[in-house]
Amino acid sequence: MALAMNDKVLTEAFGNTEGRMRLAKQAVLVILGIAALAIFTKIKVPMWPVPITMGTFAVLTIGAAYGPRLGLTTILGYMIVGALGFDIFANSTAELNGLSYMMGGTGGYLVGYVLATVALGMAARAGWDRSFGKMALALLVGNALIYVPGLIWLGQLYGWDKPILAWGLTPFLIGDVLKLGLAAVLVPGLWKMLGNARG
């Protein structure tokens, strides 16, 4: 089923939509998005069996709010900043960062971040971000797009004889349900606050 991708996304519902001011707004949004990703990925909420990191929440929400193009620009900007050695990834440190960190166990998940951002942007462009049900479905797809390359990369890196699912999937599912639920309420709620603006 093809998506009719002609709806506004959240960031287009306010501010300038034409000319240089539009470009200036987009530049500011990219910078703010990179900063938000850097901050949220470092937030760890105590939870069983593992702490909840808010990076995936930020990735999926920015994808939905920014749309596919601006979202892709933002997530690639975030990856470039991280590749340059800045400590902006969830478990990066002053000693382990940059490309050496990105090629480690989380490398596949970082690829998934890019895929999920574009997928959520496309869903938002199709208007799925206006309702809880469609937004929740889009978030599930986006979350799967993070896990699939992440788990494949773990298997290739450490060997398929290792407990890949126990390392990279099952401990995070409870936290993911909570994060996806929050995002599924937040984005449609913001649309209601903006009067469900449409172009």
TIVEXBA-690029 format. One record per residue (C-alpha): y negated, x, z; residue in three letters; residue number from 1. Coordinates in nm, 3 decimals. Each point is the difference from the previous one (the first is absolute). Layout:
# residues N
py:Y px:X pz:Z resn:ala resi:NUM $
...
# end
This chain:
# residues 199
py:0.000 px:0.000 pz:0.000 resn:met resi:1 $
py:-0.327 px:0.156 pz:-0.110 resn:ala resi:2 $
py:-0.291 px:0.007 pz:0.242 resn:leu resi:3 $
py:-0.336 px:-0.127 pz:-0.123 resn:ala resi:4 $
py:-0.210 px:0.282 pz:0.142 resn:met resi:5 $
py:-0.354 px:-0.130 pz:-0.032 resn:asn resi:6 $
py:-0.094 px:-0.098 pz:0.356 resn:asp resi:7 $
py:-0.252 px:0.189 pz:0.208 resn:lys resi:8 $
py:0.124 px:0.226 pz:0.277 resn:val resi:9 $
py:-0.171 px:0.011 pz:0.339 resn:leu resi:10 $
py:-0.227 px:0.295 pz:-0.076 resn:thr resi:11 $
py:-0.136 px:-0.183 pz:-0.306 resn:glu resi:12 $
py:-0.099 px:-0.305 pz:0.203 resn:ala resi:13 $
py:-0.311 px:0.168 pz:0.138 resn:phe resi:14 $
py:-0.263 px:0.248 pz:-0.113 resn:gly resi:15 $
py:-0.085 px:0.112 pz:-0.350 resn:asn resi:16 $
py:0.242 px:-0.069 pz:-0.283 resn:thr resi:17 $
py:-0.182 px:0.168 pz:-0.290 resn:glu resi:18 $
py:-0.162 px:0.326 pz:-0.101 resn:gly resi:19 $
py:-0.073 px:0.306 pz:0.207 resn:arg resi:20 $
py:-0.010 px:-0.187 pz:0.329 resn:met resi:21 $
py:0.356 px:-0.117 pz:-0.064 resn:arg resi:22 $
py:0.108 px:0.360 pz:-0.054 resn:leu resi:23 $
py:-0.183 px:0.107 pz:0.315 resn:ala resi:24 $
py:0.174 px:-0.277 pz:0.197 resn:lys resi:25 $
py:0.338 px:0.106 pz:-0.136 resn:gln resi:26 $
py:-0.065 px:0.365 pz:0.093 resn:ala resi:27 $
py:-0.088 px:-0.104 pz:0.355 resn:val resi:28 $
py:0.313 px:-0.218 pz:0.017 resn:leu resi:29 $
py:0.220 px:0.290 pz:-0.112 resn:val resi:30 $
py:-0.147 px:0.227 pz:0.267 resn:ile resi:31 $
py:0.036 px:-0.270 pz:0.266 resn:leu resi:32 $
py:0.355 px:-0.071 pz:-0.116 resn:gly resi:33 $
py:0.103 px:0.366 pz:0.023 resn:ile resi:34 $
py:-0.155 px:0.021 pz:0.347 resn:ala resi:35 $
py:0.178 px:-0.320 pz:0.109 resn:ala resi:36 $
py:0.333 px:0.132 pz:-0.126 resn:leu resi:37 $
py:-0.053 px:0.330 pz:0.183 resn:ala resi:38 $
py:-0.084 px:-0.180 pz:0.324 resn:ile resi:39 $
py:0.264 px:-0.273 pz:-0.015 resn:phe resi:40 $
py:0.284 px:0.240 pz:-0.084 resn:thr resi:41 $
py:-0.071 px:0.184 pz:0.325 resn:lys resi:42 $
py:0.009 px:-0.318 pz:0.212 resn:ile resi:43 $
py:0.332 px:-0.037 pz:0.182 resn:lys resi:44 $
py:0.069 px:-0.316 pz:0.199 resn:val resi:45 $
py:0.278 px:0.030 pz:0.262 resn:pro resi:46 $
py:0.298 px:-0.206 pz:-0.112 resn:met resi:47 $
py:0.380 px:0.001 pz:0.020 resn:trp resi:48 $
py:0.192 px:0.175 pz:-0.151 resn:pro resi:49 $
py:-0.282 px:0.213 pz:-0.147 resn:val resi:50 $
py:-0.381 px:-0.019 pz:0.020 resn:pro resi:51 $
py:-0.171 px:-0.207 pz:-0.268 resn:ile resi:52 $
py:-0.218 px:0.207 pz:-0.230 resn:thr resi:53 $
py:-0.271 px:-0.200 pz:-0.172 resn:met resi:54 $
py:0.001 px:0.194 pz:-0.328 resn:gly resi:55 $
py:0.202 px:-0.254 pz:-0.197 resn:thr resi:56 $
py:-0.224 px:-0.278 pz:0.131 resn:phe resi:57 $
py:-0.305 px:0.185 pz:-0.134 resn:ala resi:58 $
py:0.166 px:0.077 pz:-0.333 resn:val resi:59 $
py:0.108 px:-0.357 pz:-0.066 resn:leu resi:60 $
py:-0.325 px:-0.155 pz:0.122 resn:thr resi:61 $
py:-0.217 px:0.236 pz:-0.206 resn:ile resi:62 $
py:0.215 px:-0.071 pz:-0.305 resn:gly resi:63 $
py:-0.056 px:-0.373 pz:0.043 resn:ala resi:64 $
py:-0.370 px:0.028 pz:0.080 resn:ala resi:65 $
py:-0.087 px:0.253 pz:-0.272 resn:tyr resi:66 $
py:0.213 px:-0.109 pz:-0.294 resn:gly resi:67 $
py:0.223 px:0.222 pz:-0.215 resn:pro resi:68 $
py:-0.259 px:0.238 pz:-0.151 resn:arg resi:69 $
py:-0.225 px:0.062 pz:0.298 resn:leu resi:70 $
py:0.303 px:0.001 pz:0.228 resn:gly resi:71 $
py:0.172 px:0.261 pz:-0.217 resn:leu resi:72 $
py:-0.314 px:0.215 pz:-0.006 resn:thr resi:73 $
py:-0.021 px:-0.021 pz:0.378 resn:thr resi:74 $
py:0.363 px:0.083 pz:0.074 resn:ile resi:75 $
py:-0.004 px:0.289 pz:-0.250 resn:leu resi:76 $
py:-0.320 px:0.126 pz:0.163 resn:gly resi:77 $
py:0.178 px:-0.014 pz:0.336 resn:tyr resi:78 $
py:0.294 px:0.198 pz:-0.143 resn:met resi:79 $
py:-0.234 px:0.262 pz:-0.147 resn:ile resi:80 $
py:-0.179 px:0.044 pz:0.333 resn:val resi:81 $
py:0.337 px:0.038 pz:0.171 resn:gly resi:82 $
py:0.125 px:0.244 pz:-0.263 resn:ala resi:83 $
py:-0.306 px:0.216 pz:0.065 resn:leu resi:84 $
py:0.127 px:0.056 pz:0.353 resn:gly resi:85 $
py:-0.193 px:-0.251 pz:0.207 resn:phe resi:86 $
py:0.197 px:-0.145 pz:0.292 resn:asp resi:87 $
py:-0.007 px:-0.365 pz:-0.111 resn:ile resi:88 $
py:0.366 px:-0.096 pz:-0.025 resn:phe resi:89 $
py:0.193 px:-0.174 pz:0.277 resn:ala resi:90 $
py:0.190 px:0.305 pz:0.124 resn:asn resi:91 $
py:-0.195 px:0.284 pz:-0.158 resn:ser resi:92 $
py:-0.147 px:0.262 pz:0.231 resn:thr resi:93 $
py:-0.238 px:0.293 pz:-0.024 resn:ala resi:94 $
py:0.306 px:0.218 pz:-0.068 resn:glu resi:95 $
py:0.199 px:-0.234 pz:-0.226 resn:leu resi:96 $
py:-0.215 px:-0.169 pz:-0.263 resn:asn resi:97 $
py:-0.090 px:0.003 pz:-0.366 resn:gly resi:98 $
py:0.265 px:0.025 pz:-0.270 resn:leu resi:99 $
py:0.258 px:0.148 pz:0.239 resn:ser resi:100 $
py:-0.021 px:-0.316 pz:0.210 resn:tyr resi:101 $
py:-0.004 px:-0.227 pz:-0.304 resn:met resi:102 $
py:0.319 px:0.156 pz:-0.135 resn:met resi:103 $
py:0.180 px:-0.054 pz:0.332 resn:gly resi:104 $
py:0.180 px:-0.305 pz:0.129 resn:gly resi:105 $
py:-0.293 px:-0.237 pz:-0.048 resn:thr resi:106 $
py:-0.061 px:0.095 pz:-0.364 resn:gly resi:107 $
py:0.182 px:-0.301 pz:-0.142 resn:gly resi:108 $
py:-0.190 px:-0.237 pz:0.227 resn:tyr resi:109 $
py:-0.329 px:0.143 pz:-0.126 resn:leu resi:110 $
py:0.110 px:-0.080 pz:-0.355 resn:val resi:111 $
py:0.083 px:-0.347 pz:0.129 resn:gly resi:112 $
py:-0.352 px:-0.032 pz:0.139 resn:tyr resi:113 $
py:-0.137 px:0.036 pz:-0.352 resn:val resi:114 $
py:0.243 px:-0.253 pz:-0.145 resn:leu resi:115 $
py:-0.063 px:-0.250 pz:0.280 resn:ala resi:116 $
py:-0.378 px:0.028 pz:-0.031 resn:thr resi:117 $
py:0.013 px:-0.085 pz:-0.370 resn:val resi:118 $
py:0.250 px:-0.282 pz:0.057 resn:ala resi:119 $
py:-0.214 px:-0.163 pz:0.270 resn:leu resi:120 $
py:-0.307 px:0.043 pz:-0.219 resn:gly resi:121 $
py:0.173 px:-0.177 pz:-0.288 resn:met resi:122 $
py:0.116 px:-0.279 pz:0.230 resn:ala resi:123 $
py:-0.355 px:-0.043 pz:0.130 resn:ala resi:124 $
py:-0.137 px:-0.002 pz:-0.354 resn:arg resi:125 $
py:0.243 px:-0.286 pz:-0.067 resn:ala resi:126 $
py:-0.139 px:-0.191 pz:0.299 resn:gly resi:127 $
py:0.297 px:0.052 pz:0.231 resn:trp resi:128 $
py:-0.228 px:0.126 pz:0.277 resn:asp resi:129 $
py:-0.143 px:-0.352 pz:0.056 resn:arg resi:130 $
py:0.306 px:-0.148 pz:0.171 resn:ser resi:131 $
py:0.220 px:0.117 pz:0.285 resn:phe resi:132 $
py:0.327 px:-0.065 pz:-0.185 resn:gly resi:133 $
py:-0.082 px:0.183 pz:-0.321 resn:lys resi:134 $
py:-0.171 px:0.282 pz:0.188 resn:met resi:135 $
py:0.307 px:0.041 pz:0.222 resn:ala resi:136 $
py:0.224 px:0.018 pz:-0.309 resn:leu resi:137 $
py:-0.229 px:0.259 pz:-0.162 resn:ala resi:138 $
py:0.005 px:0.202 pz:0.322 resn:leu resi:139 $
py:0.380 px:-0.005 pz:0.010 resn:leu resi:140 $
py:0.013 px:0.130 pz:-0.357 resn:val resi:141 $
py:-0.259 px:0.266 pz:0.084 resn:gly resi:142 $
py:0.193 px:0.107 pz:0.308 resn:asn resi:143 $
py:0.318 px:0.029 pz:-0.207 resn:ala resi:144 $
py:-0.187 px:0.218 pz:-0.249 resn:leu resi:145 $
py:-0.083 px:0.235 pz:0.287 resn:ile resi:146 $
py:0.357 px:0.018 pz:0.131 resn:tyr resi:147 $
py:0.190 px:0.040 pz:-0.327 resn:val resi:148 $
py:-0.150 px:0.335 pz:-0.109 resn:pro resi:149 $
py:-0.018 px:0.106 pz:0.365 resn:gly resi:150 $
py:0.372 px:-0.048 pz:0.056 resn:leu resi:151 $
py:0.094 px:0.147 pz:-0.338 resn:ile resi:152 $
py:-0.205 px:0.310 pz:0.080 resn:trp resi:153 $
py:0.162 px:0.034 pz:0.344 resn:leu resi:154 $
py:0.344 px:-0.025 pz:-0.157 resn:gly resi:155 $
py:-0.080 px:0.263 pz:-0.262 resn:gln resi:156 $
py:-0.165 px:0.227 pz:0.254 resn:leu resi:157 $
py:0.254 px:-0.011 pz:0.281 resn:tyr resi:158 $
py:0.316 px:-0.130 pz:-0.169 resn:gly resi:159 $
py:0.151 px:-0.345 pz:-0.032 resn:trp resi:160 $
py:0.259 px:0.083 pz:0.266 resn:asp resi:161 $
py:-0.276 px:-0.021 pz:0.260 resn:lys resi:162 $
py:-0.099 px:-0.328 pz:0.175 resn:pro resi:163 $
py:-0.290 px:-0.062 pz:-0.238 resn:ile resi:164 $
py:-0.049 px:-0.366 pz:0.091 resn:leu resi:165 $
py:0.002 px:0.080 pz:0.371 resn:ala resi:166 $
py:-0.260 px:0.271 pz:-0.058 resn:trp resi:167 $
py:-0.230 px:-0.171 pz:-0.243 resn:gly resi:168 $
py:0.040 px:-0.380 pz:0.014 resn:leu resi:169 $
py:0.157 px:-0.186 pz:0.289 resn:thr resi:170 $
py:-0.212 px:0.143 pz:0.287 resn:pro resi:171 $
py:-0.317 px:-0.121 pz:-0.174 resn:phe resi:172 $
py:0.096 px:-0.356 pz:-0.094 resn:leu resi:173 $
py:-0.125 px:-0.174 pz:0.316 resn:ile resi:174 $
py:-0.338 px:0.170 pz:-0.027 resn:gly resi:175 $
py:-0.018 px:-0.082 pz:-0.370 resn:asp resi:176 $
py:0.053 px:-0.370 pz:0.065 resn:val resi:177 $
py:-0.294 px:0.002 pz:0.242 resn:leu resi:178 $
py:-0.225 px:0.196 pz:-0.238 resn:lys resi:179 $
py:0.084 px:-0.218 pz:-0.298 resn:leu resi:180 $
py:-0.061 px:-0.313 pz:0.203 resn:gly resi:181 $
py:-0.340 px:0.131 pz:0.105 resn:leu resi:182 $
py:-0.099 px:0.088 pz:-0.358 resn:ala resi:183 $
py:0.130 px:-0.335 pz:-0.130 resn:ala resi:184 $
py:-0.232 px:-0.179 pz:0.241 resn:val resi:185 $
py:-0.296 px:0.238 pz:-0.030 resn:leu resi:186 $
py:-0.060 px:0.007 pz:-0.376 resn:val resi:187 $
py:0.016 px:-0.378 pz:-0.066 resn:pro resi:188 $
py:-0.208 px:-0.045 pz:0.315 resn:gly resi:189 $
py:-0.271 px:0.226 pz:-0.138 resn:leu resi:190 $
py:-0.004 px:-0.208 pz:-0.318 resn:trp resi:191 $
py:-0.057 px:-0.314 pz:0.204 resn:lys resi:192 $
py:-0.285 px:0.173 pz:0.182 resn:met resi:193 $
py:-0.156 px:0.087 pz:-0.336 resn:leu resi:194 $
py:0.029 px:-0.359 pz:-0.116 resn:gly resi:195 $
py:0.287 px:0.087 pz:-0.236 resn:asn resi:196 $
py:-0.249 px:0.147 pz:-0.250 resn:ala resi:197 $
py:0.123 px:0.003 pz:-0.358 resn:arg resi:198 $
py:-0.129 px:0.125 pz:-0.331 resn:gly resi:199 $
# end
